[in-house]
Each structure stands twice: as C-alpha cells, then as structure tokens.
C-alpha cells in the first residue's frame, strides 16, 4: 500500500520541482549511466550476513522478505531487487520526490512487480518498528539534513541483525567528470551555485571516517566501507542533454538568456572532450560501497 508524508524540507522542494522533472524526463539516459551501480548494489544485497556473496541458487534475498530502498527515485533499484526476491518478498521504496515516485509506481504496475512506494523524508517518517530485513540505497542517503538522526530512524525500522547496504559518491577530486560542467561554466555564470561539502548533497559522504561515525552513532555495527571504481558510459549524442539538465548547471541554465546559454553549452561541451571516445562518453565513477548491520543490543 502506498503512503504519503508531507515535508517542507529544502531538499523536498528541490526534488519535487525542476530536479525531479529532469530525472523523470531523462530517466532512461540516467539509468543507463548508473546501471553499473545498480548491478553493484543488487550483488551486494545478495550477500549473506557475513558478507560473502552467494550464488543465485542460494536465494539469500528470498529469506529477507522485506527490503527498504532509501531515496529510490524512479524505482530502478527497487524493482531490480524486487525481481531478485520474487513473489515471496516485498520491496518498499521511499523518496521525497512525488514526480519520481509517480514514475516508479507506473513502472511497478507495468511490470507487475511486488513493490510499493512511500512519499516521505526517510529521516522523519514513522516506519513501523523492526519491519525490514534489509535496508539499501543507491546514491540516496547523502541528502539528509541530520544524517545521524536519519540512520537512527532507519535502524528503528530494521529488525535486529538486519543488513544495510548503500552506495555513495567519494569526493569531487576523484570524480572529475561530475564537476566538469560547473567548472567550465563558472566564468560565464556568476550565479552558479557552489557546492558546500559540509552540507547535504552529492559529495556529503566523501569522507569514509564521517560515514563510519554517523553509522556508529545511529546504532549500526559491523561497518564495512570499501572503495568501488566503476566505468560509466553514455552516448556522445546525449552529452549536452546530460550536462545541461543535472547538477548545479542544470539548476540555473534555464534562467540564462539565449546568447549566454549558447556560449555555456559550447564551452562546457569542449571541456568534456577528454571523456569522449568516438560515439561514446566514458568516465570512471568513484564511490563507496558501505555495509553494516543493525545492532541487537
């Protein structure tokens, strides 16, 4: 059963406006870029409680019949794990973006997949206690206003001994592709919003020590943080659409006049030349794969 919980948080306002619309409209493009991370997360969710990845025949996920997908967006990871679970299990996706959840619900209905979705801020939402056998996220946990509070709330929603698996970006220095557009556009757009590493955002979990501290304070144990470098690709023909819709540049480019916009697109496109290989754009994406367990104390 789907549910809705209202929040006036700044992140909610952003992800129920242009940022969400960009993701929904470019859904297939974005999911193609992030597909290696979906595969990585699904593999991580197929590990036993000691962290060993098991074969398909072991059907470990079949034993964890309720899974929570945090920051599920348009539902790609939710549905991927739901398919792995099969009819015996159920995945619940939670996100603050109603436009993205609308797309996720439609996909679940079209594919007859056992999944449901909650429109809520996972930091505040009153999940039924001790409900989930596993909690997961692909790039959905870096946006909390109070990360300790958020992960403590997720701990309360998890059963004792439940597994946590999530993927978060490492720092901008290790992800130059992610900041190429804003660095190239900055001289032309004085109002381009600056990233602040100490605030919620894409690189908020760049520091592994900070991740460990947050999880420990929130009641998670057995914390395991491993770097994962993944090769991502997209068609060169989609590159301009990609960098002009997402990130800080995507937030304000629509406000620029036609002449400025043309100059920005030309300048930024040239800055991506090092990543272009013929008809394909290739880049290395640096992330953390984080695992933990809900303490039973």
C-alpha positions as CSV (number, residue, x, y, z in Angstrom):
1,X,0.0,0.0,0.0
2,X,1.4,3.4,-1.0
3,X,1.6,6.2,1.5
4,X,2.3,9.9,1.6
5,X,4.0,12.0,4.2
6,X,4.5,15.8,3.6
7,X,7.7,17.6,4.4
8,X,8.7,21.3,3.8
9,X,12.4,20.5,3.8
10,X,14.6,22.4,1.3
11,X,15.6,19.1,-0.3
12,X,12.0,18.1,-0.8
13,X,11.2,21.4,-2.5
14,X,14.1,20.8,-4.9
15,X,13.3,17.2,-5.6
16,X,9.6,18.0,-6.3
17,X,10.5,20.6,-8.9
18,X,12.9,21.0,-11.8
19,X,15.5,18.5,-10.4
20,X,12.8,15.7,-10.3
21,X,11.4,16.7,-13.7
22,X,14.8,16.4,-15.3
23,X,15.3,12.9,-13.8
24,X,11.9,11.7,-15.0
25,X,12.3,13.2,-18.5
26,X,15.8,11.7,-18.9
27,X,15.0,8.5,-17.0
28,X,16.4,6.0,-19.5
29,X,19.5,8.1,-20.1
30,X,20.3,8.5,-16.4
31,X,19.6,4.8,-15.6
32,X,21.9,3.8,-18.4
33,X,24.7,5.8,-16.9
34,X,24.1,4.4,-13.4
35,X,23.3,0.8,-14.4
36,X,26.7,-0.5,-13.2
37,X,25.9,0.8,-9.7
38,X,22.5,-0.9,-9.8
39,X,24.3,-4.1,-10.6
40,X,26.8,-3.5,-7.8
41,X,24.0,-2.9,-5.3
42,X,22.0,-5.9,-6.3
43,X,25.1,-8.0,-6.0
44,X,25.8,-6.5,-2.5
45,X,22.2,-7.3,-1.5
46,X,22.8,-10.9,-2.4
47,X,25.4,-11.3,0.3
48,X,24.9,-13.4,3.4
49,X,25.1,-11.9,6.9
50,X,28.8,-12.5,7.0
51,X,29.3,-10.5,3.8
52,X,30.0,-13.4,1.4
53,X,28.4,-13.0,-2.0
54,X,26.4,-16.1,-2.7
55,X,25.3,-17.7,-5.9
56,X,21.8,-17.3,-7.5
57,X,20.7,-20.7,-6.2
58,X,21.1,-19.8,-2.6
59,X,18.4,-17.1,-2.9
60,X,19.5,-15.3,0.2
61,X,17.2,-12.4,-0.6
62,X,14.3,-14.8,-0.5
63,X,14.8,-15.1,3.2
64,X,14.8,-11.3,3.7
65,X,11.3,-10.8,2.5
66,X,11.0,-7.1,3.3
67,X,13.6,-4.6,2.0
68,X,13.6,-0.8,2.2
69,X,15.1,1.2,-0.6
70,X,16.0,4.7,0.6
71,X,16.0,7.5,-1.9
72,X,14.6,5.1,-4.5
73,X,13.8,7.8,-7.2
74,X,12.2,6.4,-10.2
75,X,12.4,2.9,-8.8
76,X,15.1,1.2,-10.9
77,X,16.9,-0.4,-7.9
78,X,13.7,-1.1,-6.1
79,X,12.3,-3.1,-9.0
80,X,15.7,-4.8,-9.6
81,X,15.8,-6.2,-6.1
82,X,12.1,-7.0,-6.1
83,X,12.7,-9.1,-9.2
84,X,15.5,-10.9,-7.4
85,X,13.3,-11.5,-4.4
86,X,10.4,-12.9,-6.4
87,X,6.8,-13.3,-5.2
88,X,8.0,-14.3,-1.7
89,X,9.3,-10.9,-0.8
90,X,8.5,-7.3,-1.0
91,X,10.5,-4.1,-1.5
92,X,9.4,-0.7,-0.3
93,X,10.9,2.4,-1.9
94,X,10.9,5.7,0.0
95,X,11.6,9.1,-1.6
96,X,10.8,12.8,-1.1
97,X,10.1,13.3,-4.8
98,X,6.5,12.7,-5.8
99,X,7.2,13.1,-9.6
100,X,9.9,10.4,-9.4
101,X,7.6,8.1,-7.3
102,X,4.8,8.5,-9.8
103,X,7.2,7.2,-12.5
104,X,8.3,4.4,-10.1
105,X,4.7,3.3,-9.4
106,X,3.9,3.2,-13.1
107,X,6.8,1.0,-13.8
108,X,5.9,-1.4,-11.0
109,X,2.3,-1.7,-12.3
110,X,3.5,-2.2,-15.9
111,X,5.8,-5.0,-14.9
112,X,3.6,-6.5,-12.2
113,X,6.5,-6.2,-9.7
114,X,5.9,-6.7,-6.0
115,X,6.9,-3.2,-4.8
116,X,5.3,-0.3,-3.1
117,X,6.4,3.3,-2.5
118,X,6.2,5.9,0.2
119,X,6.4,9.7,-0.4
120,X,8.3,10.8,2.6
121,X,11.5,12.0,4.1
122,X,13.2,8.9,5.4
123,X,14.8,10.9,8.2
124,X,11.4,11.7,9.8
125,X,8.9,9.1,8.5
126,X,7.4,6.9,11.2
127,X,8.1,3.5,9.8
128,X,6.7,0.6,11.6
129,X,9.4,-0.5,14.0
130,X,11.5,-3.6,13.3
131,X,9.9,-4.2,9.9
132,X,12.7,-4.6,7.4
133,X,15.2,-7.4,7.0
134,X,17.4,-5.2,4.8
135,X,17.9,-1.5,4.0
136,X,19.6,-0.4,0.8
137,X,20.3,2.8,-1.2
138,X,22.0,3.8,-4.4
139,X,23.1,7.4,-4.0
140,X,20.0,8.3,-1.9
141,X,21.5,8.9,1.6
142,X,23.7,11.9,1.1
143,X,20.9,14.5,1.3
144,X,19.7,14.2,4.9
145,X,19.7,17.3,6.9
146,X,20.7,15.3,10.0
147,X,22.4,12.1,8.9
148,X,22.7,10.5,12.4
149,X,19.0,11.1,13.0
150,X,18.1,9.6,9.6
151,X,20.2,6.5,10.0
152,X,18.8,6.1,13.6
153,X,15.3,6.2,12.1
154,X,16.3,3.6,9.6
155,X,17.8,1.5,12.4
156,X,14.4,1.6,14.2
157,X,12.7,0.4,11.0
158,X,15.1,-2.5,10.7
159,X,14.9,-5.8,12.5
160,X,17.8,-6.7,14.9
161,X,20.6,-8.1,12.7
162,X,19.2,-6.6,9.5
163,X,21.6,-5.7,6.8
164,X,22.4,-2.2,5.5
165,X,24.0,-1.8,2.0
166,X,24.4,1.6,0.3
167,X,26.5,3.3,-2.4
168,X,27.6,6.9,-2.0
169,X,30.0,9.1,-4.0
170,X,33.5,9.7,-3.0
171,X,34.9,13.2,-3.3
172,X,34.9,15.6,-6.2
173,X,38.6,15.3,-6.8
174,X,38.1,11.6,-7.5
175,X,35.1,12.3,-9.7
176,X,36.2,15.0,-12.1
177,X,33.5,14.1,-14.7
178,X,30.9,15.1,-12.1
179,X,32.2,18.6,-11.7
180,X,33.4,19.3,-15.3
181,X,30.3,21.2,-16.3
182,X,30.2,23.6,-13.4
183,X,33.9,24.3,-13.5
184,X,33.8,25.2,-17.2
185,X,30.6,27.2,-16.8
186,X,31.6,29.2,-13.7
187,X,33.3,32.1,-15.6
188,X,30.2,32.6,-17.7
189,X,27.6,32.2,-14.9
190,X,28.4,34.2,-11.8
191,X,25.3,32.9,-10.0
192,X,26.2,29.3,-10.4
193,X,25.6,27.7,-7.0
194,X,28.7,26.5,-5.3
195,X,28.9,23.1,-3.7
196,X,29.5,23.0,0.0
197,X,31.0,19.7,1.2
198,X,29.6,20.2,4.8
199,X,26.0,20.4,3.5
200,X,23.6,17.7,2.2
201,X,24.5,17.0,-1.4
202,X,26.2,14.6,-3.9
203,X,29.5,14.5,-2.1
204,X,28.4,14.8,1.5
205,X,29.6,11.3,2.2
206,X,33.1,11.7,0.6
207,X,34.8,11.2,4.0
208,X,34.8,7.5,5.0
209,X,35.5,8.4,8.6
210,X,32.4,10.6,8.7
211,X,30.3,7.7,7.3
212,X,31.6,5.4,10.0
213,X,30.9,7.9,12.7
214,X,27.4,8.6,11.5
215,X,26.5,4.9,11.4
216,X,28.1,4.1,14.8
217,X,26.2,6.9,16.5
218,X,22.9,5.8,14.8
219,X,23.2,2.2,16.2
220,X,24.7,0.3,13.2
221,X,27.6,-2.2,13.7
222,X,29.9,-4.3,11.6
223,X,30.6,-1.3,9.4
224,X,32.5,-2.0,6.2
225,X,33.4,0.8,3.8
226,X,35.1,-0.2,0.5
227,X,36.1,2.0,-2.5
228,X,34.5,0.9,-5.8
229,X,35.6,2.5,-9.1
230,X,33.1,1.8,-11.9
231,X,33.2,2.7,-15.6
232,X,30.1,4.5,-16.7
233,X,29.2,5.4,-20.3
234,X,26.6,7.4,-22.3
235,X,26.2,8.2,-26.0
236,X,28.1,11.2,-27.1
237,X,24.9,12.4,-28.8
238,X,23.3,12.7,-25.3
239,X,26.1,14.5,-23.6
240,X,24.8,18.0,-23.9
241,X,21.3,16.9,-22.7
242,X,23.0,15.2,-19.8
243,X,25.2,18.0,-18.5
244,X,22.6,20.8,-19.2
245,X,19.9,19.1,-17.1
246,X,21.7,17.9,-14.0
247,X,23.9,19.2,-11.2
248,X,24.4,22.9,-10.3
249,X,24.5,23.9,-14.0
250,X,21.1,22.2,-14.7
251,X,19.6,24.2,-11.8
252,X,20.2,27.6,-13.4
253,X,20.9,27.2,-17.1
254,X,17.3,27.7,-18.0
255,X,17.4,31.2,-16.5
256,X,20.2,32.3,-18.8
257,X,19.5,34.4,-21.9
258,X,19.8,32.7,-25.3
259,X,23.2,34.1,-26.1
260,X,24.7,33.2,-22.7
261,X,23.2,29.7,-22.9
262,X,24.7,29.1,-26.3
263,X,28.2,30.2,-25.1
264,X,27.8,28.0,-22.0
265,X,26.9,24.9,-24.0
266,X,29.8,25.4,-26.4
267,X,32.3,26.0,-23.6
268,X,31.1,23.1,-21.4
269,X,30.9,20.7,-24.3
270,X,34.5,21.4,-25.2
271,X,35.5,20.7,-21.6
272,X,34.2,17.2,-21.8
273,X,36.5,16.3,-24.8
274,X,38.9,14.2,-22.6
275,X,36.0,11.9,-21.8
276,X,34.8,11.4,-25.3
277,X,35.8,8.3,-27.2
278,X,34.2,8.4,-30.7
279,X,30.5,8.0,-30.3
280,X,30.7,7.2,-26.6
281,X,31.5,9.1,-23.4
282,X,33.4,7.1,-20.8
283,X,34.4,8.0,-17.3
284,X,35.4,6.4,-14.0
285,X,33.0,7.0,-11.2
286,X,34.5,6.7,-7.7
287,X,32.1,5.5,-4.9
288,X,32.0,3.9,-1.6
289,X,30.2,0.6,-1.1
290,X,29.1,0.6,2.5
291,X,27.8,-2.3,4.6
292,X,26.6,-2.6,8.1
293,X,24.3,-4.5,10.4
294,X,21.6,-3.4,12.8
295,X,22.9,-4.0,16.3
296,X,20.9,-6.3,18.5
297,X,21.9,-4.5,21.7
